[in-house]
Amino acid sequence: QVQLVESGGGLVQAGGSLRLSCAASGSIFAINAMGWYRQAPGKQRELVATITNAGRTNYADSVKGRFTISRDNAENPVYLQMNSLKPEDTAVYYCNADLGYLKIWGLGTLVTVSS
């Protein structure tokens, strides 16, 4: 199995930056891609960004140009660098590991952006 631990959330003013980190442990060789999703109060969970083992990235339109997902290799954490944060970025951010037949989720980390 794969376990995910997120860190780096917190309170930041609009225009500020935060970096989220997600460390994977266990059967990391089974991971095809990793990503970040978020869920704001009263809304459905939505994709933020993903990165494959080959380094291919995908971003939600709402974060393109502001957020960057990165990962050095399968043994290193996945990072989400968030710049120019907006109040609408406020949400619980969840790390995800895609094993193909199964998706593993972390417990989430809260990001609050004040106006």
C-alpha positions as CSV (number, residue, x, y, z in Angstrom):
1,Q,0.0,0.0,0.0
2,V,0.9,3.6,-0.4
3,Q,0.6,6.2,2.4
4,L,0.6,10.0,1.8
5,V,1.4,12.8,4.2
6,E,0.8,16.4,3.3
7,S,2.3,19.5,4.9
8,G,2.7,23.2,4.3
9,G,-0.8,24.5,4.6
10,G,-1.6,27.6,6.6
11,L,-2.9,31.2,6.5
12,V,-1.6,33.7,4.0
13,Q,-2.7,37.0,2.7
14,A,-3.9,37.5,-0.8
15,G,-1.0,37.8,-3.2
16,G,1.2,35.7,-1.0
17,S,2.8,32.3,-1.5
18,L,2.8,28.8,0.1
19,R,4.4,25.5,-0.8
20,L,2.7,22.3,-0.1
21,S,4.6,19.0,0.2
22,C,3.4,15.5,-0.1
23,A,5.6,12.6,0.9
24,A,4.7,9.1,-0.3
25,S,5.8,5.9,1.4
26,G,5.1,2.2,1.0
27,S,4.8,0.7,-2.5
28,I,5.8,3.9,-4.3
29,F,6.9,1.9,-7.3
30,A,3.2,1.3,-8.1
31,I,2.5,5.0,-8.5
32,N,1.9,6.2,-12.0
33,A,1.2,9.8,-11.3
34,M,0.6,12.2,-8.4
35,G,-1.5,15.2,-8.0
36,W,-3.1,17.8,-5.9
37,Y,-6.8,18.3,-5.5
38,R,-8.8,20.8,-3.4
39,Q,-12.2,21.1,-1.8
40,A,-13.6,24.4,-0.8
41,P,-16.5,24.6,1.7
42,G,-19.8,23.6,0.0
43,K,-18.1,22.6,-3.2
44,Q,-16.9,19.4,-4.8
45,R,-13.3,18.3,-4.8
46,E,-11.6,19.5,-7.9
47,L,-8.3,18.9,-9.7
48,V,-5.5,21.4,-9.1
49,A,-2.5,19.8,-10.8
50,T,-1.0,16.5,-11.7
51,I,2.4,15.2,-12.6
52,T,3.2,11.8,-14.2
53,N,6.3,9.7,-13.6
54,A,7.6,11.1,-17.0
55,G,7.2,14.6,-15.6
56,R,4.2,15.6,-17.7
57,T,2.1,18.1,-15.9
58,N,-1.5,19.2,-16.1
59,Y,-3.2,22.2,-14.4
60,A,-6.6,23.5,-13.8
61,D,-7.3,26.7,-15.7
62,S,-7.9,28.6,-12.5
63,V,-4.3,28.0,-11.3
64,K,-2.3,28.1,-14.6
65,G,0.6,30.5,-14.3
66,R,0.3,30.8,-10.5
67,F,0.8,27.2,-9.3
68,T,3.7,24.8,-10.1
69,I,3.7,21.1,-9.4
70,S,7.1,19.4,-9.2
71,R,8.8,16.2,-8.2
72,D,12.4,15.2,-8.6
73,N,11.8,11.5,-8.8
74,A,9.6,8.8,-7.4
75,E,11.4,8.7,-4.1
76,N,11.1,12.5,-3.4
77,P,8.0,14.4,-2.3
78,V,5.7,16.1,-4.6
79,Y,5.5,19.9,-4.2
80,L,2.9,22.4,-5.1
81,Q,4.3,25.9,-5.2
82,M,1.4,28.4,-5.0
83,N,2.0,32.0,-5.9
84,S,-0.3,35.0,-6.2
85,L,-2.8,33.3,-4.0
86,K,-6.4,34.5,-4.1
87,P,-9.1,34.2,-1.5
88,E,-10.9,31.8,-3.9
89,D,-7.9,29.4,-3.5
90,T,-9.0,28.8,0.1
91,A,-9.7,25.1,0.5
92,V,-8.5,21.8,1.9
93,Y,-5.8,20.5,-0.4
94,Y,-5.4,16.8,-0.9
95,C,-2.5,14.9,-2.3
96,N,-3.4,12.0,-4.6
97,A,-1.4,9.0,-5.8
98,D,-2.7,7.3,-8.9
99,L,-1.9,3.6,-9.0
100,G,-4.1,3.0,-12.1
101,Y,-6.5,0.6,-10.5
102,L,-6.7,2.6,-7.3
103,K,-6.3,6.2,-6.1
104,I,-4.8,6.9,-2.7
105,W,-5.6,10.1,-0.8
106,G,-3.9,12.0,1.9
107,L,-5.8,13.5,4.8
108,G,-5.5,17.0,3.4
109,T,-4.0,20.3,4.5
110,L,-5.9,23.5,4.9
111,V,-5.0,26.6,3.0
112,T,-6.7,29.9,3.9
113,V,-6.1,33.0,1.9
114,S,-7.3,36.2,3.5
115,S,-8.3,39.3,1.5
